Amino acid sequence: MEHWVANDVAYNIIIEALPFKISGIYKSCFVAARVKNHYAPAELEMLESIRLKPGNLSLKPSFLYHKVSWRGVSFATYNCFELSDITHRVLFKSEIDLLFACVWNKDTNYYQHIFESTVRDLHCYTVNANTSQYGGSCVLRPTKTDSKVMLYVKGGENTCVLTTNLDIKKLRDFQYKSKPSSKDYFKHLPPGYDSESILSR
């Protein structure tokens, strides 16, 4: 969302909107919102220039993220500069199938390196959505390098939706194996990965 300003405080909010049906008939949507944990340096500079305070000050020294289980998939969402915190990136190691990153940043190279690390370190699908103004939106999977990129968009002027299929079952089956082999489709699990956690997803 755009910054939501109240009482001279600018809240940078990310929202997860999860559609569902009641009794299989009535359509509804569960909406979860949270304030960005780490405001970017340029963002803080911009807010200060117009005499606004960042909304994350009320969270410190603690922080908040959501782990969502929806339609059989476990995922977490990160808001741009939050991904720069390596300790926050690994909060859900062994717990999610998918990580979503909502980014508005022109340094696509910087974020691409973060996503390359995340897809390996968390061993999950990673989806980055950046503005088409800058590009760099992508979908990655934890496989060997030549098949890791499932989708990559450099940018553009026309609004469009691109899709790809994620095989969550195949990923979980691999993660639960006691002894993955070198011939498997996915890369080996990172050290410290808890395969038993797959049973609770």
Secondary structure, 3 states (H helix, E strand, C coil): CCCEEECCEEECEEEEEEEEEECCCEEEEEEEEEECCCCCHHHHHHHHHCCCEEHHHHCCCCCCCCEEEECCEEEEEEEHHHHHCHHHHCCCCCCCCEEEEECCCCCHHHHHHHHHHHHHHCCCEEEEECCCCCCCEEEECCECHHHHEEEEECCCCCCCCCCCCCCHHHHHHHHHCCCCCCCCCECCCCCCCCHHHHHHC
